[in-house]
Amino acid sequence: AVLIERFRQHKLSSGAIKPSTWGNTYAGRMVAIHKAATAVPPPLNARQLLDRLVAPVKEHPGTRGRQLLVQQTAALLRWSIDNDLLPMHWAPPLNLAGYVGRRRDARPVTTPLAVPHLLEVVASIPDPRWRLAFQLMAAYGLRPEELQHLEHRGGRLWCTFEKTTPKGKTRPRPLRLLPSDQWAVPWQLESVY
C-alpha cells in the first residue's frame, strides 16, 4: 500500500496524469495489484504477480481492461525498481503480450458510407452551410473542429488546426482529395469555401 501511494504521488506530482485519471483509470487496478501482492502465499517475482493478476480474467484475453491492468502493474514495478524500492527480480518481462493475451473473437467489420449514400446525404441537407460542412468533412476527412481552421493560401485550401499529442503538434497542411475521391471534384470545394 505504501509503494502504491508513493507511485500515485509520483504520477500526480510529475504531471504525468491528473487526479481524475488516477481515480478513473488507476485506483481500481491498484487495489487489485495490492490484493494480489499481499495474498497468501505472496508472489515471489513479477511473473508470479502478473500470473495471479490475469488469472481472474483468463477468459477475456486481449481486452482493454486486461491490457491496462498488465501495463499499469509493469509501470508500477519498473518505477519501484528505478527508485530502489524493489529488487531487480521484480522487473516485469519486456514483452507483456503473453499476459495481455489476444482476442479470440473477431472484431465487427464496419462499413463506411458508400459513395451513393454519401451523395444522397449531401443532397438531403437543405441548409447550404451544413451541406458545405458535411462536404468538407467527407471530401477531405476533416474533423468537425478543423472546419473552424480553414483558409485559402496560394489558390489552395489549408487546414491550420494544430492538434497537440504526446508526440508534438500537427502542422498546418494543404487539403487534397484522394485520387479515389473523384466523386467530390464536381463540388469545387476550394472555390466554394
C-alpha positions as CSV (number, residue, x, y, z in Angstrom):
1,A,0.0,0.0,0.0
2,V,2.9,2.4,0.8
3,L,4.5,1.6,-2.6
4,I,1.3,2.3,-4.4
5,E,0.8,5.5,-2.6
6,R,4.3,6.7,-3.5
7,F,3.7,5.7,-7.1
8,R,0.4,7.7,-7.1
9,Q,2.2,10.8,-5.6
10,H,4.9,10.4,-8.3
11,K,2.4,10.2,-11.2
12,L,0.5,13.2,-9.9
13,S,3.4,15.4,-8.9
14,S,5.2,14.7,-12.2
15,G,2.2,15.9,-14.1
16,A,2.0,12.5,-16.0
17,I,-1.7,12.2,-15.0
18,K,-4.4,14.2,-13.4
19,P,-6.1,13.2,-10.1
20,S,-9.2,12.3,-12.0
21,T,-7.2,10.0,-14.3
22,W,-5.8,8.2,-11.2
23,G,-9.3,7.8,-9.8
24,N,-10.9,6.6,-13.0
25,T,-8.1,4.6,-14.6
26,Y,-5.6,3.6,-11.9
27,A,-7.2,3.3,-8.5
28,G,-9.3,0.2,-9.1
29,R,-6.4,-1.7,-10.7
30,M,-4.0,-0.7,-7.9
31,V,-6.4,-2.2,-5.4
32,A,-6.3,-5.5,-7.5
33,I,-2.5,-5.3,-7.6
34,H,-2.3,-4.8,-3.8
35,K,-4.6,-7.7,-3.2
36,A,-2.6,-10.0,-5.5
37,A,0.7,-8.9,-3.9
38,T,-0.5,-9.5,-0.4
39,A,-2.3,-12.8,-0.9
40,V,-1.1,-15.9,0.8
41,P,1.3,-17.3,-0.4
42,P,2.8,-14.0,-1.7
43,P,4.2,-13.9,-5.2
44,L,8.0,-14.1,-5.3
45,N,8.6,-12.1,-8.5
46,A,6.9,-10.1,-11.2
47,R,5.9,-13.1,-13.3
48,Q,4.1,-14.7,-10.4
49,L,2.3,-11.4,-9.6
50,L,1.3,-10.9,-13.3
51,D,0.1,-14.6,-13.5
52,R,-2.0,-14.0,-10.3
53,L,-3.5,-10.8,-11.7
54,V,-4.6,-12.2,-15.1
55,A,-6.0,-15.4,-13.6
56,P,-9.4,-13.9,-12.8
57,V,-9.7,-12.5,-16.4
58,K,-8.2,-15.5,-18.2
59,E,-11.4,-15.9,-20.2
60,H,-11.0,-12.3,-21.6
61,P,-7.7,-12.2,-23.4
62,G,-6.8,-9.0,-25.2
63,T,-9.4,-6.8,-23.6
64,R,-8.6,-3.2,-22.9
65,G,-9.1,-3.7,-19.1
66,R,-6.7,-6.6,-19.0
67,Q,-4.2,-4.7,-21.1
68,L,-4.3,-1.7,-18.7
69,L,-4.0,-4.0,-15.7
70,V,-0.8,-5.6,-17.1
71,Q,0.6,-2.3,-18.3
72,Q,0.0,-0.5,-15.0
73,T,1.4,-3.3,-13.0
74,A,4.6,-3.3,-15.1
75,A,4.8,0.5,-14.8
76,L,4.5,0.3,-11.0
77,L,7.2,-2.4,-10.8
78,R,9.6,-0.6,-13.1
79,W,9.2,2.7,-11.2
80,S,9.7,0.8,-7.9
81,I,12.9,-0.8,-9.2
82,D,14.2,2.5,-10.7
83,N,13.7,4.1,-7.3
84,D,15.4,1.3,-5.4
85,L,12.1,0.3,-3.7
86,L,12.1,-3.2,-5.0
87,P,15.0,-5.6,-6.0
88,M,15.7,-6.4,-9.7
89,H,13.9,-9.8,-9.6
90,W,10.7,-7.8,-9.6
91,A,11.4,-6.5,-13.1
92,P,8.5,-7.3,-15.4
93,P,9.2,-9.0,-18.7
94,L,9.9,-6.7,-21.6
95,N,7.3,-8.4,-23.7
96,L,3.9,-8.3,-21.9
97,A,1.9,-9.8,-24.8
98,G,1.5,-13.2,-23.2
99,Y,-0.1,-11.6,-20.1
100,V,-2.4,-9.3,-22.1
101,G,-3.4,-12.1,-24.5
102,R,-5.0,-11.9,-27.9
103,R,-8.7,-11.5,-28.6
104,R,-10.3,-14.7,-29.8
105,D,-13.5,-13.2,-31.2
106,A,-13.2,-11.2,-34.5
107,R,-13.9,-7.5,-34.3
108,P,-17.0,-6.5,-36.1
109,V,-16.4,-5.2,-39.6
110,T,-17.8,-1.7,-40.0
111,T,-18.7,-0.3,-43.4
112,P,-18.2,3.4,-44.1
113,L,-20.8,5.3,-46.1
114,A,-20.7,4.1,-49.7
115,V,-20.4,7.0,-52.3
116,P,-24.0,6.8,-53.5
117,H,-25.3,7.0,-49.9
118,L,-22.9,9.9,-49.2
119,L,-24.2,11.8,-52.2
120,E,-27.8,11.2,-51.0
121,V,-27.0,12.6,-47.6
122,V,-25.4,15.7,-49.2
123,A,-28.5,16.2,-51.5
124,S,-30.8,15.9,-48.5
125,I,-29.2,18.7,-46.4
126,P,-31.3,21.8,-47.0
127,D,-29.1,24.4,-45.3
128,P,-26.2,25.3,-47.6
129,R,-23.9,25.9,-44.7
130,W,-24.4,22.5,-43.2
131,R,-24.2,20.9,-46.6
132,L,-20.8,22.6,-47.2
133,A,-19.6,21.5,-43.7
134,F,-20.6,17.9,-44.5
135,Q,-19.0,18.0,-47.9
136,L,-15.7,19.4,-46.5
137,M,-15.6,16.6,-43.9
138,A,-16.5,13.9,-46.4
139,A,-14.1,15.0,-49.2
140,Y,-11.1,15.9,-47.1
141,G,-11.5,13.7,-44.0
142,L,-11.7,16.7,-41.7
143,R,-12.8,16.5,-38.1
144,P,-15.6,19.0,-37.1
145,E,-13.2,21.1,-35.1
146,E,-11.0,21.6,-38.2
147,L,-13.8,23.3,-40.1
148,Q,-13.1,26.4,-38.0
149,H,-9.5,26.5,-39.1
150,L,-9.7,26.6,-42.9
151,E,-8.1,29.3,-45.1
152,H,-7.0,29.9,-48.7
153,R,-3.3,30.0,-49.4
154,G,-1.9,30.2,-52.9
155,G,-5.1,29.1,-54.5
156,R,-5.4,26.0,-52.2
157,L,-7.5,25.2,-49.2
158,W,-5.4,24.7,-46.0
159,C,-6.3,23.5,-42.5
160,T,-4.4,25.4,-39.8
161,F,-5.7,23.4,-36.9
162,E,-2.8,22.3,-34.6
163,K,-3.7,19.1,-32.7
164,T,-1.5,18.5,-29.7
165,T,-0.4,15.0,-29.0
166,P,2.3,13.4,-26.8
167,K,4.5,13.3,-29.9
168,G,4.1,17.1,-30.6
169,K,1.8,19.3,-32.6
170,T,0.4,18.7,-36.1
171,R,1.3,21.4,-38.6
172,P,-0.9,23.3,-41.0
173,R,-1.5,21.3,-44.1
174,P,-2.9,21.8,-47.6
175,L,-6.1,19.8,-48.2
176,R,-6.3,17.5,-51.2
177,L,-8.8,15.0,-52.4
178,L,-7.6,11.4,-52.6
179,P,-7.2,10.1,-56.1
180,S,-10.1,7.7,-55.4
181,D,-12.4,10.5,-54.4
182,Q,-13.2,11.8,-57.8
183,W,-16.9,12.0,-56.8
184,A,-16.1,15.1,-54.8
185,V,-14.5,17.0,-57.7
186,P,-17.8,18.5,-59.0
187,W,-18.4,20.1,-55.6
188,Q,-15.5,22.5,-56.3
189,L,-14.9,23.0,-52.6
190,E,-11.8,25.1,-52.9
191,S,-13.7,27.8,-54.9
192,V,-16.9,27.5,-52.8
193,Y,-15.4,27.8,-49.4
